[in-house]
Amino acid sequence: MRLIVDSGSTKTDWIALDAHNQVSFETQTQGLNPQVLSDQILEERIVNNYDLYRQRKSVQEIYFYGAGCGTHPPRELLKGVLQGIFINAQIDVKEDTYAAVYAATNAGEESIVCILGTGSNCSYFDGTEIEQRVTSLGYILMDDGSGNYYGRQLLRDYYFNKIPDQMAKVFENSFDLSSEKIKTNLYKKPNPNTYLATFAKFLIENKENEYSQKLIKKGFELFAKHQILQFENAKGIPVHFIGSIAFYLKDELKEVLESLGLTIGKVLKKPIEGLVNHHINQA
């Protein structure tokens, strides 16, 4: 049995393939980002899933693509956790950029592939190799245009009284915005980036508001200027996107990209289906 895994900071999709490349089961766990979670929490999130725990000894191969797996130490941390659970498996851990590229591009296609979900990143794909010029420093310093970026901006604007009054009242009724609640989630609980990203849903649901439009487009402009336009040929090739922020704000994203001379390509909510097809074709 092979497990194909796509993990963001919020959710992780698992698909098991049998020897005939048929789907044995599909399941989902919470996000498994080794940059922000301890090995204990990572293990708990996996073993608490009935399907995974029940089949743990039957798994022979795991192909794991995840947020927070861009450097060696977190990859090794996660690999160690997986090896301790799936004791008979050979395990390959790569960052989520690879999943996005495998899902969004056609064979040999030159393109730029971006992730806009809880976090954000961007890579150039020459048809064979992936190039990522900027090493992410995580949600505090980077992640422009992501769910946690928009959540952070909403909270700041709310506390600085920058959100229009009527919209601010709706925001108050949608979340517990007490300072104690916010600080506890940001500084004492795991996954502060995921917590921030929960507020992005409010922005999407109220995206027609003038304030929302300005904030959405500002985030996308920052992302494009800092990430996409670092590649000299960005204006001559398609720019693909994976992730819920890109998917639900596609119109605004397209408008911003076109204003900068960029061409939007595929916009996929999740890469898992394309990722599974990639592994079936590689078998």
C-alpha positions in Angstrom: 0.0 0.0 0.0 1.2 3.5 -0.9 0.1 6.7 1.0 0.0 9.9 -1.0 -0.1 12.9 1.4 -0.7 16.6 0.9 -0.3 18.5 4.1 -1.0 22.2 4.7 -0.9 23.9 8.1 -4.6 23.6 8.5 -5.5 20.2 6.9 -3.8 17.1 5.6 -5.3 14.9 2.9 -4.3 11.2 2.7 -5.0 8.8 -0.1 -4.0 5.2 0.0 -3.4 3.3 -3.2 -3.3 -0.5 -3.4 -1.0 -2.6 -5.6 -3.3 -2.0 -8.6 -3.3 1.8 -8.1 -6.9 1.7 -6.9 -7.9 3.9 -4.0 -8.1 1.8 -0.8 -9.2 4.7 1.4 -9.2 8.5 1.7 -9.0 10.4 5.0 -8.1 13.7 6.5 -6.2 14.9 9.6 -5.3 18.3 11.0 -2.3 20.0 9.5 1.1 18.6 10.1 3.5 21.5 9.8 6.8 20.5 11.5 7.9 24.1 11.7 5.3 25.0 14.2 4.3 21.6 15.8 6.2 19.3 18.2 6.9 15.7 17.4 4.3 14.7 20.0 1.5 16.8 18.5 2.4 15.5 15.0 2.2 11.9 16.2 -1.1 12.4 18.0 -2.7 13.9 15.0 -1.8 10.9 12.9 -2.5 8.0 15.3 -5.8 9.5 16.4 -7.1 8.8 12.8 -8.7 5.4 12.8 -8.0 4.5 9.1 -4.3 5.4 9.4 -3.7 3.6 12.7 -5.6 0.5 11.5 -3.5 0.3 8.3 -0.2 1.5 9.7 1.6 -1.9 9.3 0.3 -2.4 5.8 1.8 0.8 4.4 5.0 0.1 2.3 5.6 3.6 0.8 4.7 7.1 1.9 5.1 10.2 -0.3 4.5 13.2 1.9 4.3 16.8 0.6 4.0 19.4 3.3 4.0 23.0 4.5 7.0 23.6 6.7 9.1 20.9 5.0 11.4 23.2 3.0 14.5 22.7 5.0 16.3 19.6 6.3 15.6 19.7 10.1 11.8 19.8 9.9 11.8 17.2 7.2 13.8 14.9 9.3 11.6 15.5 12.3 8.5 14.6 10.4 10.1 11.6 8.8 11.1 10.3 12.2 7.5 10.7 13.4 6.1 8.9 10.3 8.7 6.1 10.6 7.8 5.5 14.2 4.1 4.9 13.2 4.4 3.3 9.8 7.2 0.9 10.7 7.3 -1.0 7.4 7.3 2.0 5.1 9.9 3.7 3.0 9.2 7.4 3.4 9.9 10.4 1.1 9.2 13.9 2.5 9.2 17.0 0.3 7.9 20.5 0.7 4.4 21.3 -0.5 5.8 23.2 -3.6 6.4 19.8 -5.3 2.8 18.8 -4.8 1.7 22.1 -6.3 4.0 21.7 -9.3 3.0 18.0 -9.9 -0.7 18.9 -9.7 -0.8 22.1 -11.7 1.6 21.6 -14.6 1.6 19.6 -17.7 4.6 17.5 -18.7 7.5 19.7 -19.7 5.6 22.9 -19.2 7.5 26.0 -18.1 5.6 28.0 -15.5 5.5 29.6 -12.2 3.6 27.7 -9.5 2.3 29.4 -6.3 0.6 28.4 -3.1 -1.9 30.7 -1.5 -3.5 29.0 1.4 -2.8 29.2 5.1 0.7 30.3 4.0 2.2 31.3 0.7 5.2 30.5 -1.5 6.3 30.6 -5.1 8.5 28.5 -7.4 9.7 28.5 -11.0 9.4 25.2 -12.9 11.4 24.8 -16.1 9.5 21.7 -17.1 11.9 19.4 -15.2 13.4 21.2 -12.2 12.0 23.4 -9.5 13.7 26.7 -8.5 12.7 28.5 -5.3 14.8 31.6 -4.8 13.3 32.9 -1.5 13.7 30.8 1.6 10.5 31.3 3.7 11.0 32.7 7.1 7.5 31.7 8.1 4.2 33.4 8.8 5.6 36.3 11.0 7.9 37.7 8.4 6.6 36.5 5.1 3.4 34.7 3.7 2.1 37.8 1.8 -1.4 37.2 0.4 -2.0 34.1 2.5 -4.8 33.3 4.9 -2.7 34.1 7.9 -1.6 37.4 6.3 -5.2 38.5 5.9 -6.1 37.3 9.4 -3.3 39.3 10.8 -4.3 42.4 8.9 -8.0 42.1 9.9 -7.1 41.9 13.6 -4.7 44.8 13.4 -7.2 46.9 11.5 -10.0 46.0 14.0 -7.9 47.1 17.0 -6.7 50.2 15.2 -10.3 51.1 14.3 -9.6 50.9 10.5 -12.5 48.6 9.6 -15.7 50.3 8.6 -18.2 50.4 11.6 -20.9 48.2 10.1 -18.4 45.6 9.0 -16.6 45.8 12.3 -19.8 44.9 14.1 -20.3 41.9 11.9 -16.7 40.9 12.6 -17.3 41.2 16.4 -20.4 38.9 16.2 -18.5 36.3 14.2 -15.5 35.8 16.5 -14.3 36.1 20.0 -12.1 39.2 19.6 -11.1 39.7 23.2 -7.4 40.5 23.6 -6.9 37.6 26.0 -8.4 35.1 23.5 -6.2 36.4 20.6 -3.0 36.5 22.7 -3.6 33.0 24.0 -4.0 31.6 20.5 -1.0 33.5 19.2 1.5 33.0 22.0 0.4 29.9 24.0 -1.3 27.5 21.7 0.1 25.5 18.7 -0.6 26.6 15.1 -0.8 30.4 15.5 -0.6 30.7 11.7 -3.6 28.5 11.3 -5.5 30.5 14.0 -4.8 33.7 12.0 -6.0 32.1 8.8 -9.4 31.3 10.3 -10.2 35.0 10.0 -9.7 35.0 6.2 -13.1 33.3 5.8 -14.7 36.5 7.0 -12.8 38.5 4.4 -13.9 36.1 1.6 -17.5 36.2 2.8 -17.4 40.0 2.8 -15.2 40.5 -0.2 -17.6 42.9 -2.0 -17.0 45.6 0.7 -14.6 48.4 -0.4 -12.4 47.8 2.6 -12.1 44.1 1.8 -11.3 44.8 -1.9 -8.4 47.1 -1.0 -7.0 44.6 1.6 -7.3 41.6 -0.7 -5.6 43.4 -3.6 -2.9 44.8 -1.4 -2.0 41.3 -0.2 -1.9 39.9 -3.8 0.2 42.8 -5.0 2.8 42.3 -2.3 2.9 38.6 -3.1 3.3 39.2 -6.8 6.0 41.8 -6.4 8.0 40.0 -3.8 7.6 36.4 -5.1 6.4 36.1 -8.7 8.2 39.1 -10.3 11.6 37.9 -8.9 11.7 35.6 -12.0 12.9 37.5 -15.1 10.5 35.7 -17.5 7.4 35.9 -15.2 5.5 37.9 -17.7 6.0 35.4 -20.5 4.8 32.2 -18.9 1.6 31.1 -17.0 1.3 31.5 -13.3 -0.6 28.6 -11.6 -2.0 28.7 -8.1 -2.9 26.1 -5.5 -4.8 26.9 -2.3 -8.1 28.0 -0.9 -7.2 31.8 -0.8 -6.4 31.7 -4.5 -9.5 29.6 -5.3 -12.1 31.7 -3.5 -10.5 35.0 -4.5 -9.7 34.1 -8.0 -11.3 37.2 -9.6 -9.4 39.6 -7.4 -6.2 37.6 -8.0 -6.6 37.6 -11.7 -7.2 41.4 -11.7 -4.1 42.1 -9.8 -1.9 39.8 -11.9 -3.2 41.3 -15.2 -2.5 44.8 -13.8 1.1 43.7 -13.4 1.4 42.1 -16.9 1.1 38.5 -15.6 -1.0 35.7 -16.9 -3.0 33.5 -14.5 -3.1 29.8 -15.3 -4.8 27.0 -13.4 -6.3 27.8 -10.0 -6.8 24.7 -7.9 -8.2 24.5 -4.4 -6.3 21.3 -3.5 -3.4 19.5 -5.3 -4.2 16.0 -4.0 -6.1 14.7 -7.1 -3.4 15.8 -9.5 -0.7 14.5 -7.1 -2.2 11.0 -7.0 -2.4 11.0 -10.9 1.3 12.0 -11.0 2.2 9.0 -8.8 0.1 6.6 -10.7 1.7 7.7 -14.0 5.2 7.4 -12.4 4.5 3.8 -11.2 
